[in-house]
Amino acid sequence: MNRKPRNEQEREGDGRSRRRRRASSGVADYTSVDPSLLLRVVTLVASTGGALRFGYTSDGGAYAVGVYGDGDPYTDYIKPSEDINVYLKDLLDAWE
């Protein structure tokens, strides 16, 4: 697998932008996630030895997604005003 750690992708300017995720708004709630997309992401990441942690920030104001197995572990914070499904598609693309 030729996946680069997240920090290398950022340094190279992989063209992805958090602005693309700003399609939905409201309260962070995982019930709005596309179940088939979530299954694809979890299956792919787990099959390559990685792991994901899904939760919310301590104040409940944003999604918190921990990513393990892609270089150093990190947590992405996704505001409810950003589309969580677009984030998951980006994550899927990064792991393929």
PEBEL-V674353 format. One record per pair of residues at least 12 apart in sequence whose C-alpha atoms are under 10 Angstrom apart, sorted by the first residue. I is the first residue (numbers start at 1). GAP is how many residues later the second one is. D is the distance in Angstrom with one decimal. If there is no record, write none. Layout:
BEGIN
i=I gap=GAP d=D
i=I gap=GAP d=D
END
This chain:
BEGIN
i=1 gap=47 d=8.8
i=1 gap=94 d=8.9
i=1 gap=95 d=8.4
i=2 gap=93 d=9.3
i=2 gap=94 d=9.1
i=3 gap=67 d=7.8
i=3 gap=68 d=9.5
i=3 gap=91 d=7.1
i=3 gap=92 d=6.6
i=3 gap=93 d=7.8
i=4 gap=66 d=7.5
i=4 gap=67 d=7.7
i=4 gap=90 d=8.6
i=4 gap=91 d=9.2
i=5 gap=64 d=8.9
i=5 gap=65 d=5.3
i=5 gap=66 d=4.6
i=5 gap=67 d=7.5
i=5 gap=68 d=9.7
i=5 gap=89 d=9.5
i=6 gap=61 d=9.8
i=6 gap=64 d=6.7
i=6 gap=65 d=6.8
i=6 gap=66 d=8.2
i=6 gap=67 d=9.4
i=6 gap=68 d=8.8
i=6 gap=88 d=8.7
i=7 gap=63 d=9.5
i=7 gap=64 d=8.2
i=7 gap=65 d=8.7
i=7 gap=67 d=9.9
i=8 gap=63 d=9.4
i=9 gap=85 d=9.2
i=16 gap=74 d=8.0
i=17 gap=70 d=9.9
i=17 gap=73 d=9.8
i=18 gap=60 d=8.7
i=18 gap=61 d=9.9
i=18 gap=64 d=7.8
i=18 gap=65 d=9.5
i=18 gap=68 d=9.5
i=18 gap=69 d=8.3
i=19 gap=63 d=7.8
i=19 gap=64 d=9.6
i=20 gap=62 d=7.9
i=20 gap=63 d=8.1
i=20 gap=66 d=7.6
i=20 gap=67 d=8.8
i=21 gap=57 d=8.7
i=21 gap=58 d=9.1
i=21 gap=59 d=9.7
i=21 gap=60 d=8.0
i=21 gap=61 d=4.5
i=21 gap=62 d=4.6
i=21 gap=63 d=7.0
i=21 gap=64 d=8.1
i=21 gap=65 d=5.6
i=21 gap=66 d=6.4
i=21 gap=67 d=9.9
i=21 gap=69 d=9.6
i=22 gap=56 d=9.6
i=22 gap=57 d=8.5
i=22 gap=58 d=8.5
i=22 gap=59 d=5.6
i=22 gap=60 d=3.8
i=22 gap=61 d=5.7
i=22 gap=62 d=9.0
i=22 gap=64 d=9.0
i=22 gap=65 d=9.9
i=23 gap=57 d=9.5
i=23 gap=58 d=6.8
i=23 gap=59 d=5.7
i=23 gap=60 d=5.3
i=23 gap=61 d=9.1
i=23 gap=62 d=9.8
i=23 gap=63 d=8.8
i=24 gap=55 d=9.5
i=24 gap=56 d=7.0
i=24 gap=57 d=5.1
i=24 gap=58 d=5.5
i=24 gap=59 d=5.1
i=24 gap=60 d=8.3
i=24 gap=61 d=9.7
i=25 gap=54 d=8.3
i=25 gap=55 d=5.3
i=25 gap=56 d=3.7
i=25 gap=57 d=6.4
i=25 gap=58 d=7.6
i=26 gap=35 d=9.6
i=26 gap=36 d=10.0
i=26 gap=53 d=9.0
i=26 gap=54 d=5.5
i=26 gap=55 d=6.1
i=26 gap=56 d=9.1
i=27 gap=33 d=8.5
i=27 gap=34 d=7.0
i=27 gap=35 d=7.7
i=27 gap=36 d=9.4
i=27 gap=52 d=8.6
i=27 gap=53 d=5.4
i=27 gap=54 d=8.0
i=28 gap=27 d=9.8
i=28 gap=28 d=7.6
i=28 gap=29 d=9.5
i=28 gap=32 d=7.3
i=28 gap=33 d=6.4
i=28 gap=34 d=5.4
i=28 gap=35 d=5.9
i=28 gap=36 d=9.6
i=28 gap=50 d=8.4
i=28 gap=51 d=7.1
i=28 gap=52 d=4.6
i=28 gap=53 d=8.3
i=28 gap=54 d=9.3
i=28 gap=55 d=9.8
i=28 gap=56 d=8.7
i=29 gap=26 d=9.6
i=29 gap=27 d=8.7
i=29 gap=31 d=9.3
i=29 gap=32 d=9.7
i=29 gap=33 d=8.7
i=29 gap=34 d=7.8
i=29 gap=51 d=7.9
i=29 gap=55 d=9.3
i=30 gap=24 d=8.9
i=30 gap=25 d=8.7
i=30 gap=26 d=9.4
i=30 gap=33 d=8.2
i=30 gap=54 d=8.4
i=30 gap=55 d=9.8
i=32 gap=51 d=9.3
i=32 gap=52 d=8.1
i=32 gap=53 d=8.3
i=33 gap=50 d=9.1
i=33 gap=51 d=6.7
i=33 gap=52 d=6.0
i=33 gap=53 d=9.8
i=33 gap=55 d=8.9
i=34 gap=50 d=9.0
i=34 gap=51 d=6.6
i=34 gap=54 d=9.3
i=35 gap=50 d=9.7
i=37 gap=48 d=7.6
i=37 gap=49 d=9.9
i=37 gap=51 d=7.3
i=37 gap=52 d=7.5
i=37 gap=55 d=8.7
i=38 gap=47 d=8.4
i=38 gap=50 d=7.2
i=38 gap=51 d=9.0
i=38 gap=54 d=9.3
i=40 gap=48 d=9.4
i=40 gap=49 d=9.5
i=40 gap=52 d=7.7
i=41 gap=47 d=7.0
i=41 gap=48 d=8.0
i=41 gap=49 d=9.8
i=41 gap=50 d=7.3
i=41 gap=51 d=5.5
i=41 gap=52 d=9.2
i=41 gap=54 d=8.5
i=41 gap=55 d=9.7
i=42 gap=46 d=9.8
i=42 gap=50 d=8.9
i=43 gap=49 d=10.0
i=44 gap=48 d=7.6
i=44 gap=51 d=7.3
i=44 gap=52 d=7.7
i=45 gap=22 d=9.1
i=45 gap=23 d=8.9
i=45 gap=24 d=8.3
i=45 gap=25 d=9.3
i=45 gap=46 d=9.2
i=45 gap=47 d=8.1
i=45 gap=50 d=6.8
i=45 gap=51 d=8.9
i=46 gap=22 d=9.8
i=46 gap=23 d=9.3
i=48 gap=21 d=8.3
i=48 gap=22 d=9.8
i=48 gap=47 d=8.6
i=48 gap=48 d=9.7
i=49 gap=19 d=8.8
i=49 gap=20 d=6.6
i=49 gap=21 d=9.4
i=50 gap=17 d=7.6
i=50 gap=18 d=5.4
i=50 gap=19 d=4.3
i=50 gap=20 d=7.1
i=50 gap=21 d=9.9
i=50 gap=23 d=9.9
i=50 gap=45 d=9.6
i=51 gap=15 d=8.1
i=51 gap=16 d=6.2
i=51 gap=17 d=5.0
i=51 gap=18 d=6.5
i=51 gap=19 d=9.1
i=51 gap=22 d=9.6
i=52 gap=13 d=6.8
i=52 gap=14 d=5.4
i=52 gap=15 d=4.9
i=52 gap=16 d=6.2
i=52 gap=17 d=8.9
i=52 gap=21 d=9.8
i=52 gap=22 d=10.0
i=52 gap=23 d=9.4
i=53 gap=12 d=5.5
i=53 gap=13 d=4.6
i=53 gap=14 d=6.7
i=53 gap=15 d=8.3
i=53 gap=22 d=8.6
i=54 gap=12 d=6.5
i=54 gap=13 d=9.1
i=54 gap=21 d=9.5
i=54 gap=22 d=9.9
i=55 gap=22 d=9.7
i=56 gap=21 d=8.4
i=56 gap=22 d=9.1
i=56 gap=23 d=9.9
i=57 gap=20 d=7.8
i=57 gap=21 d=9.4
i=57 gap=22 d=9.8
i=60 gap=20 d=10.0
i=61 gap=16 d=9.7
i=61 gap=17 d=9.2
i=61 gap=18 d=7.2
i=61 gap=19 d=7.3
i=62 gap=14 d=9.9
i=62 gap=15 d=6.4
i=62 gap=16 d=5.6
i=62 gap=17 d=4.7
i=62 gap=18 d=5.7
i=62 gap=19 d=8.9
i=62 gap=20 d=9.5
i=63 gap=12 d=9.8
i=63 gap=13 d=8.0
i=63 gap=14 d=5.6
i=63 gap=15 d=5.0
i=63 gap=16 d=6.4
i=63 gap=17 d=7.2
i=63 gap=19 d=9.8
i=63 gap=21 d=8.1
i=64 gap=12 d=5.7
i=64 gap=13 d=4.7
i=64 gap=14 d=6.5
i=64 gap=15 d=9.0
i=65 gap=12 d=6.5
i=65 gap=13 d=8.0
i=65 gap=22 d=9.9
i=65 gap=23 d=9.8
i=67 gap=24 d=9.5
i=70 gap=24 d=9.5
i=70 gap=25 d=8.4
END
